Amino acid sequence: MSTPAGPALPEKAADTTAEQPWPVRLLSMKIGEYVERMSVLWVEGQVVQLTRRPGARTAYLTLRDPDVDMSLSCSVHVNALDAMPGPLTEGARVVLQAKPAFWTQRGSLVLDTRQIRPVGVGELLARLEYLKRHLAQEGLFDRERKRPLPFLPRRIGLVCGRASAAEKDVVENTLRRWPSARFEIRQVAVQGANAVAEVTAALAELDALPEVDVVVVARGGGGVEELLPFSNEAMLRAVAAASTPVVSAIGHDVDTPLLDLVADHRASTPTDAAAAIVPDAVAERHGLAGARARGRRALAGQLHHERRRLTELSSRPVLADKGAFLRTQREVLSALRTRARHRVEAAVQRERDRVGHLRTQARTLSPQSTLDRGYAVVQQARGALVTDPAALTADELLRVRVARGDFGVRVLGAQTGDTGGA
């Protein structure tokens, strides 16, 4: 393709260069041709802005994805709006049939809407039930992953609507229970197209503050569609990922958005949330006074018991007569000393008798006893005992020992018999 006065332009986008670029009009035309080939489709989203001028045959609305911050402009014939069962309002969930179109003059993508159908409450509830089962299978509702609330938080984070009754209920009831409680409040949109993004951003901001120990997400009651942001998957995952315990205080007791199941604590109302995040100062004072009184009574009872035991002990004879114990121990010691003396004397006497017996036995068996009976011991001069006369020589001097002394003898001659001579 070429322009009337200029060089030939590249046919494909991949062929463009810095020296041969496409002009804006050509790029817009190429995009328009590409989008024109797209088929008619059905798309779901949330209406965040609706512009309908009196007498105009075309109305304009902005369709936003409820889970992410992304939107598209739509044009719709007023007949399609009038064909709806009820008036279309901002924040409504709709399904529309449209043909994508690219407006080359403004360089914007729009959806040329043919039909619009509201998403019914029954369908919304069915989708929520499907999301509930899906998140339950992931374990986001498990009790094990829920964190306990602090007994007394240093600072309370509060995410609520602007100048809402829910904020007033939480703050006033909390201060009534614990007057020194401190808040970090973030006022955001709690319904409509921006609710999910603003609540999630506020939660992330409060979760990042180290002094915030608990975060309360509060909103008053409402219909199913008004409470839909608190069943949004993106918000639920943000609450599950928060490191600070989160309290859900959405609507009334009958309202059960999925945030109640993901949060660490579910409060049936914003007023009930105050009872969950701080203790009752009056009740704590009463409890402390009761504990102090019980402790005082217990201590007094223990002192009385110990005093009575001390009186009983001091009234015993052993303590009434302080010398009685020493006398008793002295008598015991004397008895032990007497017993020991008797045992020592008996042992000495036994040993004396045994020594006497051994002495008598030794005396009976000694050589002296033999000599006392008339026997004699004959020894040669060298001290050897004479047992054989044949070992003697004539004129040999011998020593004869008897019972009362000894004397010498001389051998007269050799003897051959059993007797010897001297």
C-alpha positions as CSV (number, residue, x, y, z in Angstrom):
1,M,0.0,0.0,0.0
2,S,1.2,3.5,-0.8
3,T,0.1,7.0,-0.2
4,P,-0.6,9.4,-3.1
5,A,2.6,11.4,-2.5
6,G,5.2,9.3,-0.9
7,P,7.2,6.1,-1.0
8,A,5.6,2.7,-0.6
9,L,5.0,1.7,3.0
10,P,5.6,-1.8,4.5
11,E,2.7,-4.2,4.1
12,K,3.2,-5.9,7.5
13,A,3.9,-4.6,10.9
14,A,7.0,-6.8,11.2
15,D,8.4,-5.1,8.1
16,T,8.3,-1.6,9.6
17,T,11.6,0.1,10.6
18,A,12.7,3.5,12.0
19,E,13.2,4.7,8.4
20,Q,9.9,3.2,7.1
21,P,7.3,3.5,10.0
22,W,3.6,3.3,9.7
23,P,1.7,6.6,10.2
24,V,-0.9,6.6,13.0
25,R,-3.8,6.5,10.6
26,L,-2.5,3.3,8.9
27,L,-2.0,1.6,12.3
28,S,-5.5,2.6,13.3
29,M,-6.9,1.2,10.1
30,K,-4.9,-2.1,10.5
31,I,-6.2,-2.5,14.1
32,G,-9.7,-1.7,13.0
33,E,-9.5,-4.3,10.2
34,Y,-8.2,-6.9,12.7
35,V,-10.9,-6.2,15.3
36,E,-13.6,-6.2,12.6
37,R,-12.8,-9.9,11.9
38,M,-13.7,-10.8,15.6
39,S,-17.0,-12.6,16.2
40,V,-19.9,-11.4,18.2
41,L,-19.4,-12.6,21.8
42,W,-20.9,-12.7,25.3
43,V,-19.1,-11.0,28.1
44,E,-19.8,-10.5,31.8
45,G,-18.9,-7.6,34.0
46,Q,-20.0,-4.9,36.4
47,V,-21.5,-1.6,35.2
48,V,-19.4,1.2,36.8
49,Q,-20.7,4.1,34.7
50,L,-23.8,4.6,32.6
51,T,-24.3,7.7,30.4
52,R,-27.7,8.1,28.8
53,R,-28.7,11.5,27.4
54,P,-32.3,12.5,26.9
55,G,-33.3,12.1,23.2
56,A,-30.1,10.2,22.3
57,R,-30.5,6.8,20.6
58,T,-27.2,5.5,21.9
59,A,-26.1,5.2,25.5
60,Y,-22.6,4.5,26.8
61,L,-21.4,2.5,29.8
62,T,-18.2,1.2,31.3
63,L,-18.0,-2.5,32.0
64,R,-15.5,-3.5,34.6
65,D,-14.1,-6.9,35.6
66,P,-15.1,-7.3,39.3
67,D,-11.9,-9.2,40.2
68,V,-9.2,-6.9,38.6
69,D,-9.0,-3.2,37.8
70,M,-9.7,-3.5,34.1
71,S,-12.6,-2.0,32.1
72,L,-13.9,-1.5,28.6
73,S,-16.2,1.1,27.1
74,C,-19.5,-0.1,25.6
75,S,-22.0,1.6,23.4
76,V,-25.6,0.3,23.5
77,H,-28.8,1.2,21.7
78,V,-31.4,2.6,24.0
79,N,-33.8,0.0,22.8
80,A,-31.6,-2.7,24.3
81,L,-31.7,-0.8,27.6
82,D,-35.4,-0.4,27.5
83,A,-35.8,-4.1,26.8
84,M,-34.3,-5.0,30.2
85,P,-36.8,-6.1,32.9
86,G,-35.6,-3.3,35.1
87,P,-33.6,-0.1,34.9
88,L,-29.8,-0.6,34.6
89,T,-27.9,0.9,37.5
90,E,-24.3,1.4,38.3
91,G,-22.8,-1.6,40.2
92,A,-25.1,-4.1,38.5
93,R,-23.7,-7.4,37.3
94,V,-24.7,-8.0,33.6
95,V,-24.0,-10.3,30.7
96,L,-24.1,-8.6,27.3
97,Q,-23.8,-9.6,23.7
98,A,-21.4,-7.3,21.8
99,K,-19.2,-7.0,18.7
100,P,-15.8,-5.5,19.4
101,A,-15.1,-2.4,17.4
102,F,-12.1,-0.1,17.1
103,W,-12.8,3.6,16.7
104,T,-9.9,4.8,14.5
105,Q,-10.6,8.5,15.1
106,R,-10.1,8.2,18.9
107,G,-7.9,5.0,18.9
108,S,-10.1,3.2,21.4
109,L,-11.7,-0.2,21.6
110,V,-15.4,-0.3,22.3
111,L,-18.0,-3.0,22.5
112,D,-21.0,-2.5,20.2
113,T,-23.6,-4.0,22.5
114,R,-26.6,-5.8,21.0
115,Q,-28.2,-7.3,24.1
116,I,-28.0,-6.8,27.9
117,R,-29.1,-9.3,30.5
118,P,-28.9,-8.8,34.2
119,V,-27.2,-11.6,36.2
120,G,-29.9,-12.9,38.5
121,V,-29.6,-13.5,42.2
122,G,-30.0,-17.2,41.7
123,E,-27.1,-17.3,39.3
124,L,-24.9,-15.2,41.5
125,L,-25.6,-17.5,44.4
126,A,-24.7,-20.5,42.3
127,R,-21.4,-19.0,41.3
128,L,-20.7,-18.1,44.9
129,E,-21.4,-21.7,45.9
130,Y,-19.0,-23.0,43.2
131,L,-16.3,-20.5,44.5
132,K,-17.0,-21.6,48.0
133,R,-16.4,-25.3,47.2
134,H,-13.3,-24.4,45.2
135,L,-11.7,-22.4,48.0
136,A,-12.7,-25.0,50.6
137,Q,-10.8,-27.6,48.6
138,E,-7.7,-25.4,48.7
139,G,-8.0,-25.2,52.5
140,L,-8.7,-21.4,52.8
141,F,-11.5,-22.2,55.2
142,D,-9.6,-24.6,57.4
143,R,-9.6,-23.9,61.1
144,E,-5.9,-24.8,61.4
145,R,-4.8,-21.9,59.4
146,K,-6.8,-19.3,61.4
147,R,-4.7,-17.2,63.7
148,P,-5.8,-16.3,67.3
149,L,-6.8,-12.8,68.0
150,P,-4.5,-10.8,70.4
151,F,-5.9,-10.3,74.0
152,L,-5.2,-6.6,73.8
153,P,-4.1,-5.2,70.5
154,R,-1.7,-2.2,70.5
155,R,-3.6,-0.6,67.5
156,I,-6.8,-1.8,65.8
157,G,-7.0,-1.5,62.0
158,L,-10.5,-0.7,60.7
159,V,-11.6,-0.9,57.1
160,C,-15.1,0.5,56.7
161,G,-17.3,2.8,54.6
162,R,-17.1,6.5,54.6
163,A,-19.0,8.0,57.6
164,S,-20.8,4.6,57.9
165,A,-22.8,3.3,60.8
166,A,-20.5,0.2,60.9
167,E,-17.5,2.4,61.8
168,K,-19.5,4.1,64.5
169,D,-20.6,0.8,66.0
170,V,-17.1,-0.7,66.0
171,V,-15.4,2.4,67.4
172,E,-18.0,3.3,70.0
173,N,-18.5,-0.2,71.4
174,T,-14.7,-0.8,71.4
175,L,-14.1,2.4,73.4
176,R,-16.9,1.5,75.7
177,R,-15.3,-1.8,76.5
178,W,-11.7,-0.5,76.5
179,P,-11.4,3.3,76.6
180,S,-7.7,3.4,75.8
181,A,-8.1,1.5,72.5
182,R,-6.4,3.1,69.5
183,F,-7.6,2.8,65.9
184,E,-6.0,3.1,62.4
185,I,-9.1,3.7,60.2
186,R,-9.2,3.4,56.4
187,Q,-12.5,4.7,54.9
188,V,-13.1,3.0,51.5
189,A,-16.0,2.1,49.2
190,V,-17.7,-1.0,50.6
191,Q,-20.0,-1.5,47.6
192,G,-20.0,-0.9,43.9
193,A,-17.3,-1.3,41.3
194,N,-14.4,0.0,43.4
195,A,-15.1,-1.8,46.6
196,V,-12.8,-4.8,46.0
197,A,-9.8,-2.7,44.9
198,E,-10.2,-0.2,47.7
199,V,-10.8,-2.7,50.5
200,T,-7.9,-4.9,49.3
201,A,-5.5,-1.9,49.2
202,A,-6.6,-0.7,52.7
203,L,-6.1,-4.2,54.1
204,A,-2.6,-4.4,52.6
205,E,-1.7,-1.0,54.0
206,L,-2.9,-1.9,57.5
207,D,-1.2,-5.3,57.3
208,A,2.1,-3.6,56.6
209,L,1.9,-1.4,59.8
210,P,3.9,-3.2,62.6
211,E,1.8,-1.7,65.4
212,V,-1.5,-2.9,64.0
213,D,-2.3,-6.2,65.7
214,V,-5.7,-6.9,64.3
215,V,-7.7,-5.7,61.3
216,V,-11.5,-5.4,61.2
217,V,-13.4,-5.3,57.9
218,A,-16.8,-3.9,58.7
219,R,-19.9,-3.0,56.7
220,G,-23.6,-2.8,57.4
221,G,-26.3,-5.1,56.1
222,G,-27.5,-5.2,52.5
223,G,-28.7,-7.3,49.6
224,V,-26.9,-10.1,48.0
225,E,-25.6,-7.9,45.2
226,E,-24.5,-5.2,47.6
227,L,-22.4,-7.7,49.6
228,L,-20.9,-9.4,46.5
229,P,-17.5,-7.6,46.9
230,F,-17.0,-9.4,50.2
231,S,-17.3,-12.8,48.3
232,N,-14.8,-11.7,45.6
233,E,-12.0,-14.2,45.1
234,A,-9.3,-11.5,44.9
235,M,-10.4,-10.0,48.2
236,L,-10.6,-13.5,49.8
237,R,-7.1,-14.4,48.8
238,A,-5.8,-11.1,50.0
239,V,-7.3,-11.7,53.5
240,A,-5.9,-15.3,53.5
241,A,-2.4,-14.0,52.7
242,A,-2.4,-11.3,55.3
243,S,0.0,-11.8,58.3
244,T,-2.3,-9.8,60.7
245,P,-5.4,-11.5,62.1
246,V,-8.5,-10.3,60.3
247,V,-12.0,-10.0,61.7
248,S,-15.0,-10.1,59.3
249,A,-17.9,-7.9,60.5
250,I,-20.1,-7.8,57.4
251,G,-23.9,-7.2,57.5
252,H,-26.1,-8.8,60.1
253,D,-26.2,-12.3,61.5
254,V,-28.1,-13.7,58.5
255,D,-25.6,-12.3,56.0
256,T,-22.9,-14.9,55.2
257,P,-20.4,-13.5,52.6
258,L,-17.4,-15.8,51.9
259,L,-15.2,-13.4,53.8
260,D,-16.7,-14.7,57.0
261,L,-15.2,-18.2,56.2
262,V,-11.7,-16.9,55.2
263,A,-11.3,-14.4,58.1
264,D,-9.6,-15.5,61.3
265,H,-12.7,-14.5,63.2
266,R,-16.3,-14.0,62.1
267,A,-18.4,-11.4,63.9
268,S,-22.1,-11.5,63.4
269,T,-22.3,-7.7,63.4
270,P,-20.0,-4.7,63.7
271,T,-21.0,-4.4,67.3
272,D,-20.1,-8.1,67.9
273,A,-16.6,-7.3,66.4
274,A,-15.9,-4.9,69.3
275,A,-16.4,-7.7,71.8
276,A,-14.0,-9.9,69.8
277,I,-11.1,-7.5,69.5
278,V,-10.8,-6.0,73.0
279,P,-11.7,-7.3,76.5
280,D,-14.3,-5.6,78.7
281,A,-12.4,-3.4,81.1
282,V,-15.1,-3.6,83.7
283,A,-15.2,-7.4,83.6
284,E,-11.5,-7.5,83.7
285,R,-11.4,-5.3,86.8
286,H,-14.0,-7.4,88.5
287,G,-12.1,-10.5,87.6
288,L,-8.9,-9.0,88.9
289,A,-10.6,-8.0,92.1
290,G,-12.0,-11.4,92.5
291,A,-8.7,-13.1,91.9
292,R,-7.0,-10.7,94.4
293,A,-9.7,-11.5,97.0
294,R,-9.3,-15.3,96.4
295,G,-5.5,-14.9,96.7
296,R,-5.9,-12.9,99.9
297,R,-8.2,-15.6,101.4
298,A,-5.9,-18.4,100.3
299,L,-2.9,-16.6,101.8
300,A,-4.8,-15.9,105.1
301,G,-5.9,-19.5,105.3
302,Q,-2.4,-20.8,104.7
303,L,-1.0,-18.5,107.4
304,H,-3.7,-19.6,109.8
305,H,-2.9,-23.3,109.0
306,E,0.8,-22.8,109.5
307,R,0.3,-20.8,112.7
308,R,-1.9,-23.6,114.1
309,R,0.7,-26.2,113.2
310,L,3.4,-24.1,114.9
311,T,1.3,-23.8,118.0
312,E,0.8,-27.6,118.0
313,L,4.5,-28.2,117.6
314,S,5.5,-25.7,120.3
315,S,3.0,-27.3,122.8
316,R,4.5,-30.8,122.5
317,P,6.5,-31.9,125.6
318,V,9.8,-32.1,123.7
319,L,9.5,-28.4,123.0
320,A,7.8,-27.4,126.2
321,D,10.8,-28.8,128.2
322,K,13.8,-27.9,126.2
323,G,16.1,-30.1,128.2
324,A,14.0,-33.2,127.7
325,F,15.4,-33.9,124.3
326,L,19.0,-33.6,125.6
327,R,18.2,-35.9,128.6
328,T,16.7,-38.5,126.3
329,Q,19.6,-38.4,124.0
330,R,22.1,-38.5,127.0
331,E,20.3,-41.7,128.3
332,V,20.5,-43.2,124.9
333,L,24.2,-42.4,124.6
334,S,24.9,-43.8,128.1
335,A,23.1,-47.0,127.3
336,L,25.0,-47.3,124.0
337,R,28.3,-46.7,125.9
338,T,27.5,-49.3,128.5
339,R,26.5,-51.8,125.9
340,A,29.7,-51.1,124.0
341,R,31.8,-51.6,127.1
342,H,30.1,-54.9,127.9
343,R,30.6,-56.1,124.4
344,V,34.3,-55.1,124.4
345,E,34.9,-56.7,127.8
346,A,33.1,-59.9,126.6
347,A,35.3,-59.9,123.5
348,V,38.5,-59.4,125.5
349,Q,37.5,-62.2,127.9
350,R,36.8,-64.5,125.0
351,E,40.2,-63.7,123.4
352,R,41.9,-64.2,126.8
353,D,40.4,-67.6,127.2
354,R,41.4,-68.5,123.7
355,V,45.0,-67.3,124.3
356,G,45.1,-69.4,127.5
357,H,43.9,-72.4,125.6
358,L,46.4,-71.9,122.9
359,R,49.2,-71.5,125.5
360,T,48.2,-74.8,127.2
361,Q,48.1,-76.5,123.9
362,A,51.5,-75.0,122.9
363,R,53.0,-76.0,126.3
364,T,51.7,-79.6,125.9
365,L,53.1,-79.9,122.4
366,S,56.5,-78.2,123.2
367,P,59.8,-80.1,123.6
368,Q,60.0,-78.8,127.2
369,S,57.0,-80.9,128.1
370,T,58.8,-83.9,126.7
371,L,61.9,-83.2,128.8
372,D,59.7,-82.8,131.9
373,R,58.7,-86.4,131.5
374,G,62.3,-87.6,131.9
375,Y,63.6,-87.5,128.3
376,A,66.8,-85.8,127.2
377,V,68.1,-84.3,124.1
378,V,71.7,-85.2,123.1
379,Q,73.6,-82.9,120.7
380,Q,77.0,-83.0,119.2
381,A,79.3,-80.1,119.7
382,R,78.2,-78.7,116.4
383,G,74.6,-78.7,117.6
384,A,73.5,-81.7,115.6
385,L,71.1,-84.1,117.4
386,V,72.4,-87.5,118.1
387,T,70.0,-90.1,116.7
388,D,72.3,-92.9,115.8
389,P,75.2,-94.1,118.0
390,A,77.1,-95.2,115.0
391,A,77.6,-91.5,114.1
392,L,79.6,-91.0,117.3
393,T,83.3,-91.4,117.8
394,A,85.2,-92.4,121.0
395,D,86.0,-89.7,123.4
396,E,83.6,-87.2,121.6
397,L,82.1,-84.5,123.8
398,L,78.3,-84.4,123.8
399,R,75.8,-82.0,125.3
400,V,72.8,-83.5,127.2
401,R,69.8,-81.3,127.8
402,V,67.3,-82.3,130.4
403,A,64.2,-80.7,131.9
404,R,66.1,-78.4,134.3
405,G,69.3,-77.7,132.5
406,D,72.1,-79.4,130.5
407,F,75.5,-81.0,131.1
408,G,78.3,-82.5,129.0
409,V,79.3,-86.1,128.6
410,R,82.1,-87.9,126.7
411,V,81.7,-91.0,124.6
412,L,83.6,-93.9,126.1
413,G,83.5,-96.1,123.2
414,A,81.5,-97.1,120.2
415,Q,78.4,-99.1,120.9
416,T,76.6,-101.5,118.8
417,G,73.4,-102.0,120.6
418,D,70.3,-99.9,121.2
419,T,71.9,-98.2,124.2
420,G,74.8,-95.8,124.5
421,G,77.3,-95.0,127.2
422,A,78.7,-91.8,128.6
